Amino acid sequence: MTDAKRTVPPAPDGEAAEVFFGDRLVQEDEKTPLVRDLFQSVAGRYDLMNDLMSAGIHRLWKDTMVETMNLRPGQRLLDVAGGTGDIAFRVLKRLDALGHAPATTEAAAGPDVVVCDLTPGMLAVGRDRAIDRGRLQGLAWVCGNAESLPLPKRSVEGYSIAFGLRNVTHIDRALSEAYRVLKPGGRFVCLEFSRVVLPLLDRLYRRYSDSVLPSLGGLVAGDREAYSYLIESIRRFPPQDELSARIAAAGFSRVRYRNLSAGIAAIHSAWRL
């Protein structure tokens, strides 16, 4: 098992910094293309793998995330790293239940949900799902990086990111961008794998991650290496309290987190006031 406490050595003056991509060090400017290529390779089986890896529990986590956002009709959401549409479709369903009718043309009022993802293949899956569901209004699909969002400042009331923050090269830059695009009074919500708080469950979860998930990724998605990377990215992600502190450092207020399934995942929420 990889030691998750292993740190990146400082770069000598004048040399490019190195960052972790899974368990290996790469040049800082190499990570984003590597992440894009990884998700491009698994895009077609990504949602199926989520169901298999979590026994469907990720669906309940995402439902809880959308409830936490509590988006209201007339408010616009930016969903980052949400290419396949899992969060976007849940939000639109909630808005439907509240009696909201999306504009018949984007020019009329703009989309209710802007889905931004680094990977064209993930966005293609989401667009296809939207067409299959007859969701032709209320959505916009944008290819972009969480660290440099292609949206103007103070342009959305909600920002969500589910299982994407751990894949960015610079977490603090992504958090600053989230703050930038939110309007005053806007809400930030992040769903991410986190630190298990029950020792026995933590040991079982690690054993399952090491022995089952890479094999499952190879069998179903055809990419064992991709799911080995995802396991390491989970282990290197900041624990709940540390991430909360970094969200606050980005300027957010009323930072909170809620553990799901004993901390296998956690929802972090905050406000731009």
Residue pairs with C-beta under 8 A, 6 or more apart in sequence:
1 206
1 210
2 23
2 232
2 235
4 232
4 235
4 236
8 17
8 18
8 19
8 20
8 25
9 18
11 17
11 18
16 27
16 28
16 29
17 27
17 28
18 25
18 26
18 27
18 28
19 25
19 26
19 27
19 28
19 31
19 169
20 26
20 232
20 236
21 30
21 31
21 34
21 35
21 229
22 228
22 229
22 230
22 231
22 232
22 233
23 228
23 232
26 34
28 169
31 169
32 118
32 145
32 169
35 118
35 167
36 118
36 119
38 223
38 226
38 229
39 46
39 83
39 118
39 119
39 121
39 122
40 119
40 120
40 121
40 122
41 221
41 222
41 223
41 226
42 49
42 217
42 221
42 222
42 223
42 226
43 83
43 84
43 119
43 121
43 122
43 124
43 125
44 121
44 125
45 220
45 221
45 222
46 84
46 122
46 125
46 221
47 84
47 86
47 125
48 220
48 221
49 216
49 217
49 220
49 221
49 227
50 58
51 58
51 59
52 216
52 220
53 213
53 216
54 61
57 261
58 163
58 265
61 191
61 260
61 261
61 265
61 267
62 86
62 87
62 90
62 162
62 191
63 90
64 258
64 260
64 267
65 87
65 160
65 162
65 189
65 191
65 267
66 87
66 90
66 91
66 94
68 189
68 258
68 267
68 269
69 77
69 91
69 158
69 160
69 187
69 189
70 187
71 77
71 91
71 94
71 95
71 157
71 158
72 98
73 95
73 98
73 99
73 100
74 100
75 157
75 158
76 110
76 111
76 112
76 113
76 114
76 155
76 156
76 157
76 158
77 88
77 91
77 112
77 113
77 114
77 156
77 157
77 158
77 159
77 160
78 113
78 114
78 116
78 149
78 151
78 155
78 156
78 158
78 159
78 160
78 181
79 87
79 88
79 91
79 113
79 114
79 115
79 116
79 160
79 161
79 162
80 116
80 117
80 146
80 149
80 159
80 160
80 161
80 164
80 174
80 178
81 116
81 117
81 118
81 146
81 161
81 162
81 163
81 164
81 165
81 167
82 88
82 115
82 116
82 117
82 126
82 160
82 161
82 162
82 164
83 115
83 117
83 118
83 119
83 121
83 122
83 123
83 125
83 126
83 141
84 122
84 125
84 126
84 129
85 115
85 125
85 126
85 129
85 130
85 139
86 162
87 160
87 162
88 113
88 115
88 126
88 139
89 129
89 130
89 133
89 135
91 112
91 113
91 160
92 102
92 112
92 113
92 135
92 138
92 139
95 102
95 112
95 138
100 112
102 111
102 112
102 137
102 138
103 109
103 110
103 137
103 138
104 137
105 137
106 137
106 140
110 140
111 137
111 138
111 139
111 140
112 138
112 139
113 138
113 139
113 140
114 139
114 140
114 142
114 151
114 156
115 123
115 126
115 139
115 140
115 141
115 142
116 142
116 143
116 144
116 146
116 149
116 150
116 151
117 123
117 126
117 141
117 142
117 143
117 144
118 143
118 144
118 145
118 146
119 143
120 143
123 141
123 142
123 143
126 141
127 141
130 136
130 139
142 150
142 151
144 150
145 168
146 161
146 164
146 165
146 168
146 174
146 177
146 178
147 168
147 169
147 170
147 173
147 174
147 177
148 173
148 177
149 177
149 180
149 181
151 181
152 181
153 180
153 181
154 180
154 181
154 182
154 183
154 184
155 181
155 183
156 181
156 182
156 183
156 186
157 182
157 183
157 185
157 186
157 187
158 182
158 186
158 187
158 189
159 178
159 181
159 182
159 186
159 187
159 188
159 189
160 189
160 190
160 191
161 174
161 178
161 189
161 190
161 191
161 192
162 190
162 191
162 192
163 191
163 192
163 193
164 192
165 171
165 174
165 190
165 192
165 237
166 192
166 193
166 233
166 234
166 236
166 237
167 233
168 174
171 238
171 243
171 246
172 246
172 249
172 250
175 246
175 247
175 249
175 250
175 252
176 250
176 251
178 188
178 250
179 188
179 250
179 251
179 252
179 272
182 188
182 272
183 272
184 272
184 273
185 271
185 272
185 273
186 271
186 272
187 269
187 270
187 271
187 272
188 247
188 252
188 268
188 269
188 270
188 271
188 272
189 267
189 268
189 269
190 243
190 247
190 267
190 268
190 269
191 265
191 266
191 267
192 237
192 243
192 265
192 266
192 268
193 234
193 237
193 264
193 265
194 237
194 239
194 240
194 243
194 259
194 263
194 264
194 265
194 266
195 202
195 239
195 240
195 263
196 202
196 205
196 262
196 263
196 264
197 259
197 262
197 263
198 262
198 263
201 262
201 264
205 264
209 231
209 234
210 231
213 227
213 228
213 230
213 231
214 224
214 225
214 227
214 228
214 231
215 224
216 227
217 223
217 224
217 226
217 227
217 228
217 230
218 224
218 227
221 227
237 243
238 246
240 257
240 259
240 263
240 266
240 268
243 257
243 268
244 255
244 256
244 257
244 268
247 255
247 268
247 270
248 255
248 270
251 272
252 270
252 271
252 272
253 270
253 271
253 272
253 273
254 270
254 271
254 273
255 268
255 269
255 270
256 268
256 269
256 270
257 266
257 267
257 268
257 269
258 266
258 267
258 269
259 265
259 266
260 266
260 267
